[in-house]
Amino acid sequence: MFHQSRPIGTDQEMTSTGKSRAVIAGLWALAVLGTLALSYERYHSNAWAVPGDFRSRGDDFWIFYHASHLVASGLNPYHFGFGTRGDGYVYSPLIALVLWPFLHLGISTVWHLWLIASIASLVLAVLLVMKAEGPLERDWRRPVLFGIMIGSILRFMPTTVNFNNGNTDAFVLVFLAASVLASERGRSATSGALLAFGGIVKTWPWAVALIFLRRDFPRRWRTLIAFLLTSLIAPILALILGGPSELASLIRVTVSASSQRLVSCSVWGAPQALFSKSGFAQPLFVSAPLRWITTLILATWAISILVRCLRWSDSTRLSFWNVVGCVLLLLPVSHADYTLLIVPILWIWVARALALNTPRSPTTYFAGAMCLWWVVLFPTSFFNWLPSAWSVDVEIPFFANLLAVTISVLGDHYVHRESVDSPSTTPDIVGRKRLFGSTSPRQPAITEA
């Protein structure tokens, strides 16, 4: 009787494979448990602070809730405001309409639901970005990347500020991430519509449509038409709810929002805080000429990296988030908590570094620089917006974001040049294989030496 021979090394390979799977399962278990713990911490730290009025914690949410009450009563949600700071309802009617069916539950219950939806949106945004960008193989790098992404967004100081205010940035992040993924999947109309919904939720994301000017943008006109048609939902809702007068109010508050008397982390706001008696913070010293010279330099800087990003980028995904960063730098009023919307830049660089699995590479160094950006923005003093605060402190988020976006744009270009000079490298390795899929047939994967 003959016995079938077993290849030498089979037992060792099976044992090694089993151990590897156990390690990966353990890492995923840690990542999921960490996600649950951080999500609960984020919820618990805000659940007790039910907004009472526009001066309390959760003030932005209270404004949305009050506007929803006005809509439910057949009134114009834009006909209320508080003082001269622009604290009224300044968005499309969509948020007020979404809250309307829940008004009977009371503000406490709706506040808790709002927090849960915001946390779920951040987790969903992580999954959407991972779907579009991730390590090459289904190995230990996937749960490690997921853990880094979750930790960097749920434990980020701008995220804390956003939740304290009860704003909508988590929902905007989901729409932007979904738009990128849809574009990667060739669903250009869906991509344009999702980007438009980001603007319907919070007006300024409409400016991210500048990405359509990117050289070689795929299916440009189809995406643009879907974007424009979907954007009409905002004025149509205003017309349905209140006729021409409410549409006029929507346009009025949208324009006036660009001159809100609030701290602005932008090329316009930073010089104002640093070199004038703005009332936002204590200036370094007062000098009108220096303020305008600094504004010109910073605006030229931001516009230059925006043009560079639109003229060339090796990655459609990275260029999208770089454009988001440029838009934030150029907004008339750009709040520091908007910074959470450019965290995907960090995620993409870290994903690329993990995909290379090569410690000494330009991609790894750029990923390290983005990690340093995240660490710099951790202190709470940078988000103290009292008039007694030092202007340098409150504008640190702006300068950190300016450097981070610049490094990302130039880093993308540098890695591309390195790949051209060395045929064994590629600037967008991680983009060639998806985290939950295989290599794109149009873009073969090449590993960096």
N, C-alpha and C positions, 0 to 999 in steps of 0.2 A: 504494500500500500504506500503510495507516494503522497507526501505532504507538500502543499504549495509553499514555496519559499517566500520569505518576506524580505523586501529590500533592506539592505543595511542602512541604519540611520532612521528608519521610519518611526520607531518608538520615540527616539529623541526628538524628532520633528513634531510628532503629535503632542508630546509633553510640552515642548516649547510653544507650540500654537495654543495649547490650552492655557498655559501661564499668561501668554500675551492677551488672550481674550479675557482672562480674569482681571488683569491689570486695567484693560480698557473699560470693562464693566465697573470696576471700582472707581475709576476716574469719573465715569458718567454718574455714578451714584453720588459722589462728592459734589459734582457740578449741579446736579438736580437739588440735592439737599441745601447747598449753598444758595441756589436761586430761591428756594422756598424761604430760607431764613432771612435773606436780604429783602425779599418781597414783604414778608411779615414786618420786619423792622421798619421798612419804608411806610407801610400802612399804619402801623401802631404809632409812629412818631407824629402822624398828622390826624389820625382819626378823632382824637380827643378835641381838637381845635375846630369845632363847628363854626363856620363864619357867622358873624352877627351883623356886620355892616361893612361898608367899603373901607373902613379904617382897621378892621380886624385881620387876623391871619386868615388866609383864603379869600382875600379881598376880590381877586379877579373872578373866582367862582361865584362869589356873592353877586357880583355885577351880572354875570351870565344868568344866574337864578332870578334876579330881579327883572332882567329884560324878558325872560321867559314868562314871568307873571304879567308883564305889560302886554306881551303878545297874546296871552290867553284871555286878557281882558279887552282885546280889540284895540289896544293903544299902540302908539309908535315907540318902539324900544330905544330909539335914539334921542328921545326928548327928555333925557335926564343926564345930569352930570354933576360933578362935585368940585367946585372951585375952579382953578385955572390949570390944574395939572393934567387934564385930559383923562379923568377917571371914569368916564361914561362908557357905554357900550359902543365899541368901535369896529365891530366885525359884521359879517353878513348875518342875516337872520337864522342861518342854519343851526348854530349852537343853541340859540333860544328855542328853536323848534324841536330840537332833539330832547331838550330837558322838559318840554311841555307835558308829555304823557306821564312824567314822574312827579309832577308838582304836588299831587295829592298825598304823596308819601311823606312830605315834610322835608325841610332843608337838611336835617341831620341825616336821614336815610339817603337822600340824594347825594350828599357830600361823601358818604361812605362808598356809595356806588361809583361816584366819580373817581375816588382814589383807586378803587379796584380796577376800573377800566383804564386808568392812566398807567398803573403798574403792568397790567396785561399788555398794554400797547408797547411799552418798552421791551418786554420779553419778546413780543411778536416781531418788533423791529430787529432784534438780535437774530431771530430765526430767519427773517427775510434776507438780511445781509449775509448770513452764513450760507443761505441757499444759493446766493450769487457768487460768493467768494469764500474759499476755504482751503484747507490743506489738500495735498494731492491724494493721499491715501486715507482709507477708513481705519486709522490707527489711533494711537494715544493723542495725536495732535488735535483731533476734533473736539474731544471733551475739554482739553486744555484751552483751546481757543474759545469755546463756549463759556467756560468759567471766567476767562479774562474779559470777554465782552460783557457778560452780566455784571461782574464786579465793577467794571469801569463806568457803567451807566447808572447802576443803582446806588453806588457809593460816591457819586460825583457831586461836588458842591453845587454846580449850576442846576443839577437835578433836584437837590434839596430845596434850593430857592424856588424852583418852578413848582414843586409840590406845596411849599409854604404859601405860595400865591394862588394855587389852584388853577393854573393856566392850562392851555391846550397844546403845548409844545410836544407832548408825548404822542398825541394823535397826528400832529403834523409829521413827526418823524416816521410814523408808520406809512403814511401816504407817500412820502418821499422814497422810503426804502422799497415799497411795493412798486413804485413807478420805475425804479432802476431795474428791479427783477423782471418786470414785464418787458422792458426794453431789451434786456438780455435774452429773453425767450422769443423775441421777434414779434411781440404783441404791441406794436407801436401805438395803435389807437388807445388801447388800455393804458399804456404808459402815459400818454398825454392827458387822458381823463383823470388818472390818479394824481398827477402833478397839479392839475387844476383844482382838485378837491383839497389839496393842501392849501391853496390860495383861498378857497372858499371858507375853510376853517379859520385861517389867519392870514389876512390879506397879503403880507409881504412875500410869502413863498411864490406868488405869481412871478416875481422877478427872477426866480430860478429858471424860468423859460429862456433865459439867456443861453442856456446850454444848447438850444436849438441852433445857435450860431456857430457851434463847434465844427471845425473842419471835418468833413467826412461823417457828419452825424447821420446815422442810419435812418432811412425812411422819414426824412425831415418833415415833408409837407403833410404826410398822413398824421404824424404825431402832433404837429402844430394845429391842424384843423380840429382834431379831437380835443386838444387843450382849449382852443378858443370856444368851441361849442359847449363844452362842459362848464367853462367859466361863466357862461351866460346864466347858469343856475342862480348865482348870487343876485343879479339885478331882477331876474324873473321872480324869485321869492319875495323880494322887496315890493315889486309891483302887485303881486297877488295879495300880500298882507295889508298893504296900505296905499296902493296906488302910486301915482307920480310923486306925491309928497314924501313918501317913505323912501322911494328911490333917490330923490334929491337929498334926503337926510343921510342915506348910506354913502353917497358920493361926498357929502360935506364932511362927515366924520372920518372918512378915509383920508381925505386931504389934510384935515386938521390934525390927524394922528401923527403926521410927519413933523409937527412942531410941538409935541407934548413937552412940557417942562419936567423932564425926567433925566436921570443919568443915562448917557448914551455911550456905549463902548464901540465907537465907530470913528472913522477918520475925521468926522465933523465934531463929534462930542468930546473926544479926548483933548484936543487943543483948547476947547472952550473951558473944560474943567481945570486944565493945568495952568492956563494963562489969562483967566478972566474971573471976575466976581460973578460967577454963575449962580451962586446960592446952592449948588449941588454938593460942593466939597471945598475944602480950603486950598486955594491955588498955590503953586510954587511961588509965583509972583505975577503981577498983572502987567501984561504987555500986549497991546493990540497987534503991533507989527509981527511979533514973534508968534502970536496965535495964528495969524493968517498965513505966514510963511510955513509954519508947521503943518497947517491944514493942507496947503498945496503939496508939500512933500509927501505926506501920508496918502493923500488922494492919488497922487501920481504913482506911488508905490503899489497901492491896492489895484488900481486900474491896470497897471503894467502886468501884474501877475494874473489878473483875470484874462487879459488879452493873450498872454502866453499860454494859459490853460486852454483857451478856445482855439488858438492857432495850432496847438499840438499837444496831444497827450496820448500815451500808449494804451491807456485803459479808459474805456468809456465809463466804468464804474467809479474809478478814482477821480476822473475829471468832473463827474457830476457833483460829488461831495466837495471837491475843491471850489467849484463854482458856488455852491451853497455858502462856503466859508467866505468867499469874496463878496457875495451879496450882503452877508452880515456885517462885514467891515465897512461897506458903503451905505448902509441904511442911514437915513437921517436920525432915527431913534432906534438904536440897537441895544437891547437889554443884555446884561451879562449872562442871564440864564438861558439865552438863546444858544449859548455855547454847547449845550448838550446835543444840538442838531449837527455838529461837526465831529462828534465822537466817532462816527463811521470811518473817518479818515484814519484815526488810530487803529481801528479794527482791521482795515484793509492792509495797512503796513505790517501789523503783527501777523496777519494771516499769510502774507507773502514771505515774511521771515521764517515762520514755521514751515511753510511749504518747501523752502530752500533747504532747511535743516543744515545750514552752513553758518556757524557763528561769525566768521570773518567774511562779511560781504557787505556791499553798500546798502542793500536792502535792510539788513539787520541793523546797521547804524542809523538809518532813517527811522526804522521802527523804534529804536531806543530813544531817538530825539522826540518822537511823538509821545512816548511814555513819560519822558521828562516834562513835556507840556502838561500832561494830565496831573502829575505830581505838583507842579507849580501852582495849579489852580485849586489845590486842596484847602489852603487856609481860609477861614471864614472872614478874616479882616478885609479881603478883597471884595466882599459882597456886603459891606457896611455902607449904606447909602444915606447916612445921616449927614446934615450940613457940616457937622464938626469933623467929619472924616477927612483924611489927607487925600488930596486928588490923585497922587501917585498910586495909592492903594486901590482906589475904586476903578482906576484905569488899567491896572495890571492885567485883568482879563483881556482887554483890547490888544495890548501889546503882545501878550502871550499868543492870542489867536492870530495876530498878524504874522508873527514869526512861524507859527505852526503851519499855516496855510502856505506861506512862502516856501518853507522847507519841503512841504509835500509836493508843490508844483515843480520846484526845481529838482527835487529828488526824483520825481518821475522822469524828468528829462535826462538827468544824469545817468540813471540806471539804463535808460534807452541807449544812450551814447556808449555806455560800457558794453552793452550787448552787441552793438554794431561793430565795435572795435574787436570784440572777442566772440567769434561765432558760437562758442560753447555756452554762451549765456543768453538769457532772455529776460526782459524787464517785467514781464507780466506772467510769470510762471503760474502763479496761483490762479490766474484767470483762465488758464487753459483747461484745468480740471475743476469741476464743481465739487463742493463738499458732499452733496447727496447724489452725484451723478458721475458720468464718465467724461472723458476728454471730448471736447467739441471737435467734430470732424473738420471744421473749417480752420481750427487753430491748434495744430499739434503741439503737445507739451514737450518742452526741452528743459532739461535740468541744468542748473548752474554748476559749473565746475568748482 
